[in-house]
Amino acid sequence: MQWTDDAILLSARKHGETSVIVQALTQCHGRHGGLVRGGVGRGSRGVLQPGNEIQGTWKARLPDHLGSYTIELKRARAAHLLNDAARLAALSAACSVAEAALPEREIHVAAYDGFLVLLEALETSDHWAEVYISWELGLLRELGFGLDLSACAQTGETEGLAFVSPRTGRAVTAAAGAPYKERLLALPGFLAGQTSEETAPQDLIDGLALTGFFVERHVLAPHNIKIPPARTRFVERFTQ
């Protein structure tokens, strides 16, 4: 069997002397792996970079085989971020989270589309960190674990939201959550509908902690998978 699809390259790992096994988030075939023969060659190094947009043709004798990819580069995203260590760390984190969280060969078009939005923000937006956090929220929603940040779980109020319950994933106002705030997760203002020209560093730390908690608890832990090291290193850039 054979198909051709647009994709975002998530990882490329050497296999044998000359080949590479890649994982790609495709538009219509989900996260899909395959072998790239000759992938360690000099001509392929710039193509097989995580975060690059590609067009891949996958072939296999049977659907459940690993199969092989023929890959053409559509847009070299990674190369544009080489001079910005923080943005490059965000790209690596997103690729590793997508690979760990998305079930193989399960179609998630919204996850693919959201990743394209993130890639564009990493190249062009000063608010790329907020977009990254929103991307992880969207990934949770796509996988069936969306958070309800629209109103307070206790009072129904939509103003003054400041916390998220780690048990229910629902927002709580500062007043309602005050008696047990030590047990709640902080809700950054930019996720609570508050607008600002510049997001405070602590809000970014809180946002990453919020999405990371639910990604690990609901998506990764049931499969005995830990938060990818690339994401941990990305978070450390904000906490150091």
Beta strands, then each sheet from edge to edge (+ up, - down):
strand 1: 2-15
strand 2: 19-26
strand 3: 30-36
strand 4: 53-59
strand 5: 68-75
strand 6: 161-164
strand 7: 171-173
strand 8: 185-186
sheet 1: 3+ 2- 1+ 4- 5+
sheet 2: 7+ 6- 8+
end
